[in-house]
């Protein structure tokens, strides 16, 4: 069997991040077509929240914790990201991909921002059967704060070692990790980051934008799991293991 693969879709590619709640169904359809053309890739999909979740989380101040005054934000944020997840799963299934949406809210438990419990073994069974689990950034319960945001990038970082993933790819709305001058940085190692300046996100993102992605992927690199960041139009190249013009993050 081919090595298991995680493909993470940035929230900026499946939604219009400047428009609250706007789902980009055309891009989802194009992505689903690329996945459908490669049925032999054992795949797990994760997507960000984009404009379906980040605005709600910010509006209710979820990153600061949950109490009786803002608890409504848990349901509002979860409902927003589930609507996006349903759209992604529907797009995949319309291309005959056996995709199933999986909500982290019922599978993860956090304490002060750190994952302390997760149910993930079933995901490996799905992948090996040719089913594509589709997870998403979500609000999850937190023993200390009441609730916290669990980003799609954190999911990738924790799922890769748990499921023996050997290839990790992040599809974004840019060609890779960009320098301040707008040039793609082709290779990054954990040792490079302290002296590297990058362009960040310009829209509401409660999970840290590109800097947040890199902080998670650096942990993977140190654990021996390389990752790749590339433009969404190059998903087919990534799935094929071909050059995509993006950024490779590795242990050095």
C-alpha distance (Angstrom), angle and dihedral (degrees) to the residues before:
residue distance angle dihedral
X1 . . .
X2 3.81 . .
X3 3.82 117.8 .
X4 3.79 115.8 -84.4
X5 3.79 115.0 -102.2
X6 3.81 133.5 -155.4
X7 3.79 116.6 -153.6
X8 3.79 114.5 -170.2
X9 3.81 117.3 -163.1
X10 3.77 113.1 -154.2
X11 3.78 115.9 -126.6
X12 3.80 87.2 -122.7
X13 3.82 91.7 64.6
X14 3.81 99.4 47.4
X15 3.81 95.8 40.9
X16 3.79 137.5 32.8
X17 3.79 96.8 -109.9
X18 3.79 94.0 -159.9
X19 3.83 91.9 56.4
X20 3.79 117.1 63.2
X21 3.80 112.4 -121.6
X22 3.81 96.0 -0.9
X23 3.83 111.5 145.1
X24 3.81 117.9 -158.9
X25 3.80 99.8 -137.3
X26 3.83 93.7 171.7
X27 3.79 92.3 58.9
X28 3.81 91.3 44.0
X29 3.81 89.3 52.8
X30 3.82 91.4 50.3
X31 3.81 91.5 49.2
X32 3.79 91.3 48.0
X33 3.81 89.5 53.0
X34 3.81 91.5 53.9
X35 3.81 91.6 49.4
X36 3.81 92.0 46.7
X37 3.81 91.2 54.5
X38 3.80 89.6 59.7
X39 3.82 104.9 50.3
X40 3.81 92.9 156.5
X41 3.84 94.4 64.4
X42 3.85 108.6 101.6
X43 3.80 95.8 -134.2
X44 3.77 141.4 -174.5
X45 3.79 117.0 -174.0
X46 3.79 127.2 -153.5
X47 3.78 124.6 179.8
X48 3.76 134.0 -169.1
X49 3.79 125.1 -124.4
X50 3.80 100.5 -118.6
X51 3.78 111.2 169.4
X52 3.83 90.0 -13.3
X53 3.80 101.3 76.1
X54 3.78 109.7 -1.7
X55 3.84 94.1 77.3
X56 3.81 91.5 48.3
X57 3.80 92.9 47.1
X58 3.79 90.6 49.8
X59 3.81 93.6 44.9
X60 3.80 92.8 55.0
X61 3.81 95.5 37.9
X62 3.79 93.7 -123.9
X63 3.81 94.1 163.2
X64 3.79 88.0 64.3
X65 3.80 92.4 55.4
X66 3.80 136.8 -94.4
X67 3.80 129.8 -88.5
X68 3.79 137.2 151.7
X69 3.80 91.1 -71.4
X70 3.81 98.0 58.5
X71 3.81 104.7 19.1
X72 3.81 89.4 113.9
X73 3.78 86.2 73.2
X74 3.82 91.3 70.9
X75 3.78 92.5 64.1
X76 3.80 94.9 38.0
X77 3.80 93.5 51.3
X78 3.80 93.8 44.1
X79 3.80 92.0 48.5
X80 3.80 90.7 52.1
X81 3.81 94.8 51.4
X82 3.79 92.6 43.5
X83 3.81 89.8 55.2
X84 3.80 88.8 55.4
X85 3.80 91.9 45.2
X86 3.80 90.3 52.5
X87 3.81 89.2 53.0
X88 3.81 92.8 50.8
X89 3.81 92.9 47.1
X90 3.80 91.5 46.4
X91 3.80 90.6 51.2
X92 3.79 91.4 52.1
X93 3.78 94.7 45.9
X94 3.81 90.9 50.1
X95 3.81 85.0 62.6
X96 3.82 90.6 49.7
X97 3.80 94.2 -104.2
X98 3.82 110.0 145.9
X99 3.80 95.1 -128.6
X100 3.80 126.6 165.9
X101 3.80 125.6 -169.8
X102 3.81 115.4 -128.2
X103 3.80 120.7 -166.1
X104 3.83 117.1 -147.5
X105 3.82 90.4 -154.9
X106 3.79 91.1 80.9
X107 3.81 97.5 35.6
X108 3.82 105.8 44.7
X109 3.79 133.9 60.4
X110 3.79 123.6 -169.7
X111 3.79 136.4 -163.7
X112 3.79 117.1 -158.0
X113 3.80 91.0 -23.8
X114 3.83 97.1 -47.2
X115 3.81 123.4 107.6
X116 3.80 110.5 -114.3
X117 3.82 100.4 167.1
X118 3.79 134.3 23.0
X119 3.79 137.0 165.7
X120 3.81 107.8 -144.1
X121 3.82 110.1 136.8
X122 3.80 91.7 92.8
X123 3.81 89.3 61.1
X124 3.80 91.4 63.6
X125 3.80 90.5 51.6
X126 3.80 90.1 52.0
X127 3.80 93.3 49.0
X128 3.80 92.5 49.8
X129 3.81 89.7 51.4
X130 3.79 91.2 53.9
X131 3.80 93.9 -105.3
X132 3.82 115.7 135.8
X133 3.82 111.8 -138.1
X134 3.80 110.8 -151.6
X135 3.81 114.3 -156.2
X136 3.77 128.2 176.3
X137 3.76 144.1 -165.2
X138 3.80 107.0 -83.9
X139 3.76 147.7 165.2
X140 3.82 110.6 -97.7
X141 3.77 134.2 -178.1
X142 3.79 118.0 -89.3
X143 3.81 122.8 -158.9
X144 3.81 91.8 -145.8
X145 3.81 105.6 29.8
X146 3.79 99.8 31.1
X147 3.80 91.2 -121.1
X148 3.81 138.7 6.4
X149 3.77 138.4 -173.0
X150 3.80 114.3 -101.3
X151 3.79 105.4 -160.4
X152 3.77 125.5 -145.9
X153 3.80 87.9 -119.9
X154 3.81 91.7 56.4
X155 3.80 88.6 49.5
X156 3.80 90.0 54.0
X157 3.79 92.0 49.2
X158 3.80 93.5 51.4
X159 3.81 99.0 37.6
X160 3.80 96.3 51.0
X161 3.82 96.7 66.5
X162 3.82 93.2 34.2
X163 3.81 92.5 56.3
X164 3.80 99.2 34.5
X165 3.80 92.2 -112.4
X166 3.80 112.9 179.9
X167 3.80 100.7 -177.4
X168 3.81 125.5 46.8
X169 3.79 123.6 -178.7
X170 3.80 131.2 -179.5
X171 3.81 117.0 -159.8
X172 3.81 112.2 -156.6
X173 3.80 140.7 166.6
X174 3.81 90.7 -101.4
X175 3.80 131.2 63.3
X176 3.80 94.2 -108.6
X177 3.77 137.6 -59.3
X178 3.80 103.7 -22.1
X179 3.77 128.1 -149.9
X180 3.80 120.0 -134.0
X181 3.81 86.2 -93.2
X182 3.80 91.2 57.9
X183 3.80 96.0 -108.9
X184 3.81 122.0 136.1
X185 3.80 112.7 -109.0
X186 3.83 100.8 -139.8
X187 3.81 98.3 -161.8
X188 3.78 134.3 23.8
X189 3.79 131.7 178.6
X190 3.80 127.9 -175.2
X191 3.79 88.2 -102.8
X192 3.81 92.0 56.8
X193 3.78 97.7 57.1
X194 3.81 102.3 75.8
X195 3.82 89.7 61.3
X196 3.83 97.9 36.9
X197 3.81 123.3 95.5
X198 3.80 117.5 -159.7
X199 3.74 139.3 -176.1
X200 3.80 114.4 -102.2
X201 3.79 139.3 -156.1
X202 3.83 121.6 -71.0
X203 3.82 98.0 -162.7
X204 3.79 133.6 70.2
X205 3.79 106.7 -68.6
X206 3.79 118.3 161.3
X207 3.81 91.3 -173.1
X208 3.79 101.0 61.6
X209 3.82 107.8 -96.7
X210 3.80 117.8 -125.9
X211 3.80 92.3 -17.3
X212 3.80 88.8 56.7
X213 3.80 91.3 51.2
X214 3.79 92.3 50.8
X215 3.80 93.2 48.7
X216 3.82 89.1 58.1
X217 3.81 96.0 41.7
X218 3.79 92.2 50.2
X219 3.80 88.4 60.2
X220 3.81 88.9 53.0
X221 3.80 91.2 48.5
X222 3.79 91.0 53.3
X223 3.80 88.2 52.1
X224 3.80 90.5 53.6
X225 3.82 98.1 -102.1
X226 3.83 112.0 123.9
X227 3.79 121.9 -153.5
X228 3.78 138.5 -165.9
X229 3.81 133.1 -144.5
X230 3.82 118.4 -160.1
X231 3.79 144.4 148.8
X232 3.79 115.8 -74.2
X233 3.81 90.2 -118.8
X234 3.82 88.2 66.5
X235 3.82 97.1 57.9
X236 3.80 90.8 111.5
X237 3.80 90.7 55.1
X238 3.80 91.4 50.3
X239 3.80 93.4 49.2
X240 3.80 89.5 48.7
X241 3.81 92.0 48.9
X242 3.81 90.4 -117.7
X243 3.84 128.6 138.3
X244 3.81 112.1 -79.2
X245 3.79 103.8 177.9
X246 3.80 93.4 -116.7
X247 3.79 137.5 111.9
X248 3.80 126.5 -67.8
X249 3.80 116.8 -153.5
X250 3.77 113.9 -161.9
X251 3.79 143.1 150.3
X252 3.79 94.9 -97.4
